[in-house]
C-alpha cells in the first residue's frame, strides 16, 4: 500500500499549528503545497480533516482521530532513524547504586536514560553503601555520604535532606518534635542521625529503642507498617508521601549528606560513562558541583 508520506507530514504539521502558513514555514514549502497535500489526503480518505475558519483551522472528528496515530508514527520513525544513525558501538556500563537511590530515583527515570543513550547497555547492581568497586568490576558507584571515599573521584548529584516520616496512624497526636520521645525511633546504621536531628530541632535526643536497619528501603517499609518513626530522604520517598503511605509530621530536616557518583581515580572515563554522567547531572541537579578527592 502506497503511503502518502508528504501529505501525512503536511497534515500533522497543520494539525499542530492549526495554521497553514506556520505549517508551510516548518516544512520549508509554500502554503499552496501544504493545501494541495491536505486536499489530496482528504480526497483519498473521502472525509474532511479540517474545517477552514476565518483565522486558521479546526480539526474535524476524523482529523482528531487521525492526528495521534500520525504523530506517534512519525515519532517512532524518528527514534528508529536516530538509533540506526548512531555510529557509536554499544558499550556495557556497570553501575552500583544504593538501593534507596536505585528504587526511589533511578528506576522511574530509566526509560528516559535508555532513550537518551541507546548505545549504552546498563548493568545495575544495588548495595547498602558498602561497595568494592574494583572487586565488583563497577564503572561507577552511587553512594550516600560526604563524598570522602579514599582513592575515588566523587561528584555530588543529589542532596537529600532527611525528614521524620511515619504512618498516618502514628502521626496522630504528634504536635511537637518532643512528642517523638514516646514512639519507637527506627534507626539506620548511621547511629548519629537522630541525635543530629533533635539537636537541629533544639531538643535533647531521647533514648533510642527502635530497630536498626541496613537499608532505607526496609527502614521505610517498617515505618509504613507502623513499627515506628524513620528518618528518610524526602526526595526518594515522594511516591510514598503522595500515596499517603507515609507522612511528615514535622517540617524539620537534617542536612546530613548527599548522593554521590563515584569512580576509582585509576579508572579512565569511557564514552558510556561520560554519557551516563552527563545524563545523571542533567536529571538530578544541573548545578551539581564536582569535588576531586
N, C-alpha and C positions, 0 to 999 in steps of 0.2 A: 504494500500500500504506500502510495506516494504521500509523504507528509509535507504540507506547505510551510516549511520552517520560517521563511521570511514573513509570511503572513501571520504566523503564530507569534513571532517576535514583535511584529508591529502591534498586534492585539494586546500582548502582555504589557508593553511599554505604554500604550494608550490607556489601558485599564488602570495602571498605576497612577499616571498623571491626570487622567480624565481630561486630557488636553492634547489635541493633535500636534500643535506647534512644539510643545515641550517633548513629546514623544519623538518627533522628527529630529529635533536637536540632539537628543540622546543617541539616536540611531545613525546620525550623520547622513540623513537623506532628506528629501523635500517633503513638505506636508502633503503634497499631491500623491507622492509614492506611498505614504502611510495610508492615506484614504483609499487608494486603489487596492492595497493589500487587504485591508479590512473588508472592503466591499466584496472582493473575490472570496474571502473566507466565509462571509455571510451567505453569498450565493451558493457556495459548496454545501454549507450546513442547512440551507433553506430556512434560516432563522436570523433575525436581527440580534446583534450582540450589544449594540449601543443605541441609546436614544440621543439624538442630536438636540442640544439645548442652545439657547442664545449665547451663553458664555461657557461653553465646554461640552462635556459628555456625561452621560449617566449609563451605567450598565443595566441591561435588561436582565430578567431572571436567568436566561440562557447564558449571558455573559458572566454573571456572578457564579454560575455553576462551573463554567469552563476555566475561569481565572486561576483558582488554586491548583488545578491539575496542571495547567501550562506552566505556572510559576515554579512548582515543585520539580517538574520535568527538566526545565532549563537549569535549575539549581543543581540537580543530580548530574546533569551533563557537565556543568562547570567543575564540580568536585572530581568527577572521573577524569576529565582532561588535566586537571591540576595534578592529580596523582600520577598519571602517565607521563606528564611533562617534567616531573621531579627526577632529575638525573642522579640525585644522591643515593648511594647504596643504602640498603636497610641496615640499621645498627641496633644491637641489643643494648639496652640501658638497664642496669640493675640498681634499684633504689631500695634502701631500707628506711622505714619510717615508723615513728612512734605510732602505735595502734590508734590512739585517740586522734591524731592528725590525719591518719590514713582514712579512717571511717568518717570523721566529722567534717573534714575539709577537702581531702584529695579525691575521694571516690565520687562525690557529687559533681566534680569538675573533670572527671576522667575522659568523658566523651569529647569535651572541648579540646583536651590535650591531643587526643587521637586524631581529631580533625585538623588541629593546628600543626602537628608534627607527625604526618603519616609515615615517615621513613623510620620512626623510632619504634622498636619492639620493647615495650616497657615490661620489666620483671619487678614486681613489687613484693617485698618482704616486710613483715612487721616485727617490731621488737618493743621492749619496755624501757627504752632509753639506754640500755646496755648493749653495746654493739662492738664487734671486732671487724672493722672494715676490710682489713687485709685478709683475714682468715675466711670471711664470708664472701669475698670477691665483689664487694659493693663499689659501684662508681660514686654514689652519694649515700649519705645517711642524714635523715631529718631527725633532729633531736630537740628536746626541751632543756633549757638551762640558760647559762650566762654566756655561752659561746666559747668558754675556755676549756678546750679539749686539746691535750698535748699532741703536737705533730699534725694538726689539721688546719685547713683553711675553712673559716666559718663565715657565713653571710646570714644576717638576720632577715627572716622572711615574714614572720608574723608575730606581733606582740599579742599576748593572750592573758590579760588580767584575770585573776581568779576571783570568783564570787561564791558566796554561800548559797547552795541550792538544796532543795528537799522536795518531798512530795507535797501536793496541796494539803493533804490531811495534816501533816506535821507542821505546816506553815500556819495553821490556825492558832491564834493566840500569841503568835510572835509579834511583839510590839517594838522591842528594842533589842539590839545585839546581845545585851546581857542575858536575855531570855534563853539564849542558846546553851547556857550552862546547865540547864535541866534536861538537855537532849543528848543522845549519843552523837559524838562528832567523829565522823568517819575520816580515816587518815590515809594518805599516800605514804610511800617510802621516804618522802622528803619530810622529815619529822618536824621541821621548824615552821611549816606553813600556817597552822592555826595560831601559833604564838605570834607570828608576824601580823596575821590578820587582826587579832584582838589588839595588838599594840597600835596598829594603824587606826583602830576604832577608839583608842584611848581607854581600853579596858584590860584588866588582868586576864590572863588565859586560864580558864578553868581546868580542872583535872580531866584529861582526855581518856575516855573509856571506850571509844568506838573501835571497830575492827580496822586493820591495816591492809591495804591493797597495793599490788604492784602495778596496777593499770587503772587509768582514769575511766576506761570503759566499764570495768567491773565496779569501780567506785560509784559511777553514775547510776548503774543499774541497781546497786544496793540502795542508793538514795531514792530512786523511782519506786522501789518496793517498800519504802518506809522504814528502812533499817537505821536511818539517821540522816544527819546533815553533812554534805560534802562540799569541799572547795574545788570548783571546777572552772576551766577556761570557758568563758561565756561564748566566745567566737566559735567554739567547736561543738557546742550543745544547743545551738539555736533551734534545731528541729524539735528537740525535747521540750524546750521552753514554749515554742509556738504551738505545739500539740497539747500543752498543759500537763505533760507528764512530770515536769519539774517546774518549780517556781523559784524566784529570787525574793526572799522575804526582806532583804536589805540591799541598798544600793552600794554599800561599802565594797570596794575592790582591793585586791592585793596585787601590786605590780612586782612580780617575783621571778620573772624570767620570760623567755620568748622561744619561739621555734626557729631553729637554725638549719640551713642547708650546709652540710659539711662534706668535705672530701679530704683524703690524705694529701699533704703537701707534696708528696712524691708522685702523685697521680696527675698526669698531664690531661688536659681537658679535650675530650673528643667532640665531634660535631653534635652527637646526640646529647652529650652532657651540656653543651652550650645552649642547645635548643630548649632543653628542659629547664635550665636555669633562667633563661630569659622569659619563658612562658610562666614559670612559677612566680617570678617577681612581678610580672605584669598582672597576674591574677591576684596575688596576695597584697602587695604593697608597692606601688610604683615609686615610693620614696624610700624604699629599704636601703640600708647602708651596708657597706662591706667592712668587716673587721678582719684584718690579717693577724694571725697569731703565730 
